[in-house]
Every structure is written in C-alpha cells, then in structure tokens.
C-alpha cells in the first residue's frame, strides 16, 4: 500500500497533498490517504477558529477549538505511523469518525450562535457551515471505504466540489484588501461561475475539471503573491495553502469519478 503526495510549488515549500495512487481500488490505501488529508484540514479548521476568536470574552470557545486542533494533529500523526491493513483499517476508520462527530457538533452550534448574535467572533456563519459540510463528507467517505467501496459518484463529487470551490472564491474576495479591485472582481466572477456549475452540473465531467484546474492556478498565484507581500489582504498564508490543497483534492476526485 502506498499513498502519493503532490508537493507544493510555492515560494516556501508548504504541505503536500495526500492522494491514493492512480487507479488504486484498495480501500486501505484510500482510507489512509483521505484520513491524512482531512485530519490535517480539520486541524487547520480549528486553527482558523482559534485565530478568529480573539479576546478574553471568547476564551471558552477558543479553548474548545484549541482542543480540536490538538486532537486532529494527533490523529494525523497516528495515521501516518499506523500499520493498517484489511484486518484493522475499518476499526481505525470508525475511531476517526467518532472523533470527528464532536467537532461537527461544535461547528453546527457555533454557526447557530454566530448567526443569532450570541457569539461575536470573526468567523462567518457560512465558514462554520462550509467546514461542517467538509467534515461530514469526510466521515461519510470513511464509512464507505470501511465497506470496501472506493467509488466516487460523478454527480455527488461535482455537486460537493463546485459548492466548495465557489465558496473559496467568495471567501478570498471578502478577505482581500478593498484596494485589490481587479483580484476581488476575478474572485467574485469565479465564485459566480462555480455557482452556475453547481446549479446545473454539466454532463461532461471535463467542464467541471477544467474549472477546478483554473481555480488551482488562481490559488497558486494568490498564495505566491501573499507569501511575497505582493497582494494586500488579511489572508493568512496557511489559509491560502489550505484552499489550494482542497482544490488539488477536488481535481483528483473529479478525475476518478464514475
């Protein structure tokens, strides 16, 4: 069993993207790759919540987010060093799914609290909801792999990833400095394009793949600009790399989809 990694091409080498080998149908390999990928992403979700929950009045919820950050960092390392095979991978997957559930509950509760005004953090309700959907799908995929099924539905993957990519573009547009008018316009146009794809998924999967490949180029360029201080924004380099990796994951899944 092996898991391929795709290296970053940014100014400062950043995190790899964990993917199953091409044409692999091994549920163990798929389980390992998806767990390495998403436990790292969930760890960063918690990290972003910590960053966006400043001040003493948010100490309690910030502390909970810090706990989730530590939990998923530890599970990433446990996955990286585990000796998994067909005799034990399903139990490991189940343990990971159970670990994810409290974080999903936290995200859902925080979304409701932020929407109602009871929580006054810097996290958009839509960001809580966005990350909740990502974690939910991760759990569903692990459960599917535990049954020996690694298939990806083209319609399901297209619906999921067009929504995620469109929201990424919207997030970028709202985190750029207002002076970056051209980039804001480009990000907004990209978000609109993905919403159109989401509302009416084309029959040819190459159309969605092409759109994802284009946003990968946009995200790589944006990450470089942020790293070099050439783009004015409040986008942390970790967030720029986070959304780049998810776009690469989207491209890989869409190409595998049946």
Secondary structure as the mmCIF struct_conf table of DSSP 4:
data_model
#
loop_
_struct_conf.conf_type_id
_struct_conf.id
_struct_conf.beg_label_comp_id
_struct_conf.beg_label_asym_id
_struct_conf.beg_label_seq_id
_struct_conf.end_label_comp_id
_struct_conf.end_label_asym_id
_struct_conf.end_label_seq_id
STRN STRN1 UNK A 3 UNK A 6
BEND BEND1 UNK A 10 UNK A 12
STRN STRN2 UNK A 17 UNK A 20
HELX_LH_PP_P HELX_LH_PP_P1 UNK A 21 UNK A 21
TURN_TY1_P TURN_TY1_P1 UNK A 22 UNK A 23
HELX_RH_AL_P HELX_RH_AL_P1 UNK A 27 UNK A 51
TURN_TY1_P TURN_TY1_P2 UNK A 52 UNK A 52
BEND BEND2 UNK A 53 UNK A 53
BEND BEND3 UNK A 55 UNK A 55
HELX_RH_3T_P HELX_RH_3T_P1 UNK A 56 UNK A 58
HELX_RH_AL_P HELX_RH_AL_P2 UNK A 59 UNK A 81
TURN_TY1_P TURN_TY1_P3 UNK A 86 UNK A 88
HELX_RH_AL_P HELX_RH_AL_P3 UNK A 89 UNK A 116
TURN_TY1_P TURN_TY1_P4 UNK A 117 UNK A 117
BEND BEND4 UNK A 118 UNK A 118
BEND BEND5 UNK A 122 UNK A 123
HELX_RH_AL_P HELX_RH_AL_P4 UNK A 125 UNK A 146
TURN_TY1_P TURN_TY1_P5 UNK A 147 UNK A 148
HELX_RH_AL_P HELX_RH_AL_P5 UNK A 154 UNK A 175
STRN STRN3 UNK A 176 UNK A 176
TURN_TY1_P TURN_TY1_P6 UNK A 178 UNK A 179
HELX_RH_AL_P HELX_RH_AL_P6 UNK A 181 UNK A 199
BEND BEND6 UNK A 200 UNK A 200
BEND BEND7 UNK A 203 UNK A 203
HELX_RH_AL_P HELX_RH_AL_P7 UNK A 205 UNK A 227
TURN_TY1_P TURN_TY1_P7 UNK A 228 UNK A 229
BEND BEND8 UNK A 231 UNK A 231
STRN STRN4 UNK A 233 UNK A 233
BEND BEND9 UNK A 234 UNK A 234
HELX_RH_AL_P HELX_RH_AL_P8 UNK A 237 UNK A 256
#
